[in-house]
């Protein structure tokens, strides 16, 4: 394929993907956890954010929160302002994924396929459009992996320094990236020890590596310690890596789409296990044949070391520190590493058998595209779908306000789960909805008081409790959520 055409196609794919992210950021109402970030964490002082001085809550993704705080201070708080850091993470990920695809791909069409594969998880795409730190951390990690490869290629100190900067920032964006950071550091350390360069060059590289580790340790030691001391790292159970991390991550990646009916998730999860174990066995064999050298980098050894190392760190963390396994959201960073493993195997097949590699690559591409197409949407998020109706509810009340000639705003209360998004948009939408309707202070999970004009809920208990004085006037999501209005005499 002509290099110019390939570049144009890569840019087109990237532009379409980023447009998808923009539409999601624009149309999806602020979700529960995003609102919690903006209300509970952005308002804290910078020192507090950096050290978890007041409260050690993992929801505070430091880099993301600091970025939102800065932008809100300049432009004022708002939906798109809060999501700019995540969108910037999406742009950065496009750069990292494109760079890796062009670095590892043997031909133009393979480079395009690998690029699509790196983008092809719809669940991961969630976090490039929502005001959380997961997307930023994935993007920074991916760029760090790219520069780590460049360092293994030529041992230039500048690539080592850039790798450590991006890797350290990815940890500051989301502490679960420490699972990747540790094997990445081990990979770099092994390579420094093996370099066939002057001892002075190895000492220089060692000093850069030590400085990068020390700076990150200083930045994250206190917040991680406070999270551990406050049992914030033991939020979920410990049912095992397969049941708690891998299978749920597969389920989220296909967003419960039943390709094989009930067995879809366990079948795909077991296929992934077999694939990874086989790839890792071959990688160890190839690594041994290279006399355990990391440089020049071999795609299968490189990808296998990072993915297997990350899983191993997670297993050891659970065994020695009793830290539970990750849930899908906190483990979504595993997808780019798994995609890198798929790419490495695809490249090995191409170099061994040329076009017979299509038997591996084409079905992979087809499934990736079908899965993304089946699960694309610009109206709701997968994990926080209950916040989808916020704009619909407010627009209904605004229309009632205008139609009825009101001069004072309506009042609305909601089930605690739905109140977060209502509160945020009532205060920060532009123009703010509070000129047509006002919301109460967040009150947690309490029975409805029934003292407002409207009540929005997702539970039959609330509807039953209010049925004598309220009547349904709007249903959202095929009746899953109901807006009720006080009966008028």
C-alpha positions, -999 to 999 in steps of 0.1 A, spaced: 0 0 0 12 35 -9 25 52 23 6 84 16 -27 65 11 -20 46 43 -15 78 62 -47 93 49 -66 62 59 -51 63 94 -61 99 97 -97 92 85 -101 63 110 -87 85 138 -110 114 128 -141 92 128 -132 77 161 -126 111 177 -159 124 163 -176 95 180 -159 105 213 -170 141 209 -206 131 202 -207 109 233 -191 137 254 -218 161 241 -249 140 243 -244 118 273 -255 135 305 -230 137 333 -230 103 351 -230 96 388 -192 91 393 -184 121 371 -206 143 392 -190 129 424 -156 138 410 -166 173 402 -185 180 435 -163 160 459 -128 162 445 -124 192 422 -134 215 450 -105 203 472 -71 221 474 -42 210 452 -21 197 481 -51 178 494 -57 163 459 -20 153 456 -18 137 490 -53 125 499 -49 145 530 -86 148 538 -101 117 522 -85 87 506 -111 79 479 -99 60 448 -125 79 427 -100 108 429 -78 102 398 -53 128 406 -42 139 372 -77 140 358 -90 159 388 -62 185 387 -69 191 350 -106 196 356 -99 219 385 -76 240 362 -101 241 333 -131 249 355 -111 277 371 -105 292 336 -138 284 318 -162 276 346 -176 242 355 -196 225 328 -202 191 311 -178 196 282 -152 214 304 -151 185 328 -147 161 299 -119 179 281 -91 160 299 -108 127 289 -111 138 253 -74 149 253 -67 114 265 -86 101 235 -64 122 212 -33 110 229 -44 74 227 -49 78 189 -13 90 186 0 61 207 -21 35 190 -12 48 155 25 50 164 25 14 177 5 2 146 30 18 123 60 6 143 49 -31 144 30 -35 112 49 -52 83 26 -39 56 2 -10 51 -30 -31 54 -17 -48 85 -8 -14 101 -44 -3 94 -58 -35 109 -37 -32 140 -48 4 144 -84 -6 142 -78 -34 167 -62 -10 192 -93 12 190 -118 -16 188 -130 -20 223 -163 0 228 -161 -3 266 -126 13 266 -140 41 243 -164 50 272 -135 65 292 -122 88 264 -155 108 267 -163 107 304 -148 128 332 -128 100 348 -91 92 349 -92 58 332 -89 70 296 -61 94 304 -41 67 321 -46 42 292 -34 69 267 -3 78 287 5 41 293 2 33 256 25 62 247 50 50 274 49 15 258 57 30 224 87 49 237 99 18 257 100 0 224 120 28 208 144 27 237 149 -11 233 157 -4 196 185 20 201 192 26 238 190 63 235 186 79 269 161 104 257 137 76 249 142 61 283 134 95 299 103 100 278 91 65 287 95 72 324 77 105 322 46 90 304 46 59 326 48 80 357 20 103 346 -2 73 337 2 61 373 -8 96 386 -38 94 364 -49 60 378 -30 41 405 -41 7 391 -16 14 363 11 4 388 2 -31 377 17 -23 343 44 1 355 62 -25 375 68 -50 346 76 -21 324 103 -9 348 116 -45 351 118 -47 313 138 -15 311 161 -26 339 168 -59 322 176 -42 290 200 -17 307 219 -46 323 222 -63 289 232 -33 267 264 -38 247 275 -2 254 301 14 275 298 11 313 293 49 315 263 47 292 247 20 313 254 40 345 237 70 329 207 50 319 205 35 354 205 70 370 177 81 347 157 50 356 164 55 393 154 92 392 121 84 374 112 57 400 122 79 429 101 109 417 70 87 412 76 71 446 76 105 462 44 116 444 23 85 450 36 69 482 15 90 506 -19 87 487 -13 50 482 -4 45 518 -35 64 529 -57 44 506 -43 12 520 -46 24 556 -82 33 550 -91 0 534 -99 18 502 -80 -8 482 -103 -36 495 -135 -22 481 -144 -53 460 -143 -90 467 -116 -116 459 -134 -143 438 -103 -149 416 -87 -133 386 -108 -152 361 -142 -147 377 -136 -112 391 -115 -95 364 -112 -114 331 -148 -127 326 -164 -94 337 -140 -74 315 -150 -96 285 -186 -91 293 -181 -53 294 -161 -54 262 -189 -70 243 -214 -51 265 -234 -82 272 -241 -88 235 -249 -126 233 -230 -137 203 -232 -173 215 -262 -168 237 -254 -177 274 -219 -192 268 -206 -161 250 -186 -147 280 -171 -180 293 -162 -192 258 -145 -159 249 -127 -157 283 -114 -193 280 -103 -187 244 -83 -156 257 -67 -177 284 -57 -205 259 -44 -179 234 -24 -160 260 -8 -191 276 2 -204 241 16 -170 231 35 -167 263 50 -202 259 62 -193 224 75 -160 237 95 -176 264 110 -201 238 119 -172 215 133 -152 244 155 -182 254 168 -186 218 178 -149 220 198 -157 252 172 -138 272 180 -105 256 154 -78 253 172 -58 226 166 -56 197 130 -60 207 109 -90 195 72 -81 193 60 -114 208 86 -112 237 78 -76 243 40 -79 243 42 -112 263 65 -97 289 42 -67 295 9 -86 296 21 -116 315 40 -94 339 9 -72 345 -13 -102 353 15 -116 375 17 -84 395 -20 -84 400 -20 -120 412 10 -114 436 -7 -82 448 -38 -102 458 -18 -130 473 7 -110 494 -13 -78 501 -48 -91 501 -58 -64 476 -88 -76 456 -87 -83 419 -98 -55 396 -133 -50 382 -139 -42 345 -136 -5 349 -103 -6 368 -89 -33 346 -98 -18 312 -61 -8 307 -55 -45 300 -72 -42 266 -44 -23 248 -19 -48 262 -40 -77 250 -44 -61 216 -6 -57 215 -4 -95 222 -27 -101 192 -7 -79 170 26 -96 180 11 -130 171 -3 -117 138 30 -103 129 47 -136 137 22 -155 115 28 -130 87 65 -134 88 63 -172 89 35 -179 64 26 -146 48 -10 -145 35 -20 -175 56 -19 -150 84 -52 -138 70 -69 -168 86 -60 -151 119 -63 -115 111 -95 -113 90 -118 -130 116 -102 -108 143 -110 -77 123 -145 -88 114 -154 -96 151 -139 -63 162 -159 -42 138 -191 -61 144 -187 -58 181 -181 -21 180 -210 -16 156 -234 -36 178 -224 -16 209 -218 19 196 -241 46 209 -239 83 217 -267 86 242 -257 66 273 -227 49 289 -225 12 297 -219 14 334 -241 45 341 -270 40 317 -295 52 343 -283 88 338 -294 88 302 -328 105 309 -315 137 325 -319 159 295 -352 143 285 -366 150 320 -354 186 321 -366 194 286 -400 180 295 -402 203 326 -389 233 306 -416 228 280 -443 225 308 -429 257 324 -432 276 291 -466 261 281 -482 268 315 -468 303 317 -450 297 350 -432 326 367 -415 305 394 -394 274 388 -408 239 393 -392 217 420 -380 182 414 -367 155 436 -354 121 425 -342 87 436 -307 91 450 -292 72 420 -307 97 395 -303 128 416 -265 133 410 -269 140 373 -300 161 378 -282 183 403 -251 189 381 -271 199 350 -295 220 371 -265 240 383 -240 239 354 -258 235 321 -256 265 299 -281 281 303 -287 264 337 -319 246 340 -325 261 374 -344 290 358 -371 264 351 -367 238 378 -348 235 411 -334 204 428 -328 197 465 -294 190 481 -281 155 476 -298 134 502 -286 99 497 -308 68 497 -339 81 516 -377 75 511 -393 102 489 -407 131 509 -433 139 483 -430 177 487 -419 187 452 -437 193 419 -420 164 402 -403 132 413 -380 111 390 -373 75 399 -363 40 387 -378 20 416 -414 6 420 -411 13 457 -409 51 451 -438 49 426 -459 30 451 -451 54 479 -462 84 459 -491 70 439 -518 87 460 -504 122 453 -484 118 421 -491 105 386 -467 94 359 -463 119 331 -432 106 313 -414 73 309 -377 71 299 -359 40 284 -391 20 277 -405 26 311 -374 18 332 -375 53 346 -405 73 354 -411 110 359 -441 117 382 -459 150 388 -479 160 418 -516 157 410 -533 191 405 -566 198 422 
